[in-house]
Amino acid sequence: MDLALSGKVAVVCGASRGIGRATASALAQEGCRLVLAARGTGPLDALAEELSRSGVEVEAVGVDLTSEAGPQTLIGRALARFGGVDVLVNLVGGSSGGSFEANTLADFEQGFARNFWPALKASKAALEALIRSRGAVIHVGSIWGREAGGPVAYNVAKAALVSLTKAMGQDLAPHGVRCVGVLPGSILHPGGSWDRRLKADPEGVTRWMKQEIPAGRFGTAEEVAHVIAFLASERASWITGSVVVVDGGQSRMF
Ligand SMILES: NC(=O)c1ccc[n+]([C@@H]2O[C@H](COP(=O)([O-])OP(=O)(O)OC[C@H]3O[C@@H](n4cnc5c(N)ncnc54)[C@H](OP(=O)(O)O)[C@@H]3O)[C@@H](O)[C@H]2O)c1
């Protein structure tokens, strides 16, 4: 299937590793022009160089998207380089663990600072451009935004992202802008959180994985990235305000 993404400008927030890196590669394969963001510039610049060697037009932006000015700076760079934004993929996020009793108020604030505000601020910063292009926003949440268990300060921020997806989908539909959530299950990739946990406790984590994930393996970053590319494309034109679970059957909810 031709996703008809060729020439579209895609901004990938959190692009130097894992699902974001795989998303950048998938969108590059579809012919997108890319604006890639992460804090650390080493791996980001290396990815940008690799992609531009294969003919992709790419702008790498070293920016902290949890900072006040970060999201606006990023979208400003996209507009300066390419003159518009067709696709915005929000992937910044992560968890530092903990139960309700263990998590302090500061942990909850941190959960929202990492997992919710960057996505909201980048969406606001790109809104005019997205309306002009009748574009698409993809928020990458987690199955844990809909389930009990796991680190609660992370879960509640990811739940808020699901709610934001619904609101943006409904409110922006009259402008032709779509918003879709992608909720991954446990994804293994080099340098990611499951990679670290697996190295720290190979037997325990493998046992947990076999018990919790029906397919008996972790998901890959590419398996999430391909879904993101499809949802960002016109081929998903009737999908908005909803979430797509990408978890190999791991979660309990549909
Ligand atoms: N991996 C999983 O099992 C899993 C499961 C469910 C949901 N998710 C969600 O999927 C998303 C991506 O997960 P992942 O495992 O691929 O993440 P990851 O390995 O932690 O990579 C995150 C990417 O975002 C960048 N980043 C982090 N903080 C940033 C900030 N403040 N400003 C700008 N860039 C920032 C990182 O680069 P720098 O560190 O250099 O900034 C990196 O490129 C996250 O929202 C995560 O919660 C992941």
The ligand as an ORCA input file, in Angstrom:
! r2SCAN-3c Opt
* xyz 0 1
  N       9.525      0.928     25.423
  C       8.363      0.482     25.887
  O       8.225     -0.659     26.344
  C       7.159      1.392     25.884
  C       5.913      0.843     26.223
  C       4.797      1.654     26.237
  C       4.924      2.994     25.928
  N       6.125      3.511     25.615
  C       6.203      4.951     25.328
  O       6.724      5.145     24.035
  C       7.520      6.329     24.012
  C       8.909      6.003     23.485
  O       9.435      4.943     24.236
  P      10.907      4.402     23.997
  O      11.061      3.174     24.815
  O      11.209      4.364     22.554
  O      11.698      5.619     24.739
  P      13.243      5.877     25.070
  O      14.100      4.725     24.757
  O      13.280      6.428     26.431
  O      13.593      7.051     24.003
  C      13.008      8.283     24.158
  C      13.459      9.235     23.080
  O      12.994     10.533     23.447
  C      14.112     11.419     23.666
  N      13.761     12.245     24.830
  C      13.568     11.838     26.100
  N      13.285     12.895     26.882
  C      13.296     13.989     26.071
  C      13.083     15.369     26.299
  N      12.828     15.846     27.517
  N      13.174     16.218     25.242
  C      13.453     15.747     23.995
  N      13.656     14.441     23.743
  C      13.585     13.581     24.752
  C      15.300     10.481     23.920
  O      16.544     11.072     23.593
  P      17.387     11.912     24.711
  O      17.437     11.046     25.933
  O      18.708     12.174     24.087
  O      16.609     13.160     24.931
  C      14.966      9.353     22.954
  O      15.273      9.736     21.627
  C       7.516      6.878     25.435
  O       6.528      7.875     25.549
  C       7.132      5.673     26.273
  O       6.479      6.024     27.470
  C       7.261      2.745     25.575
*
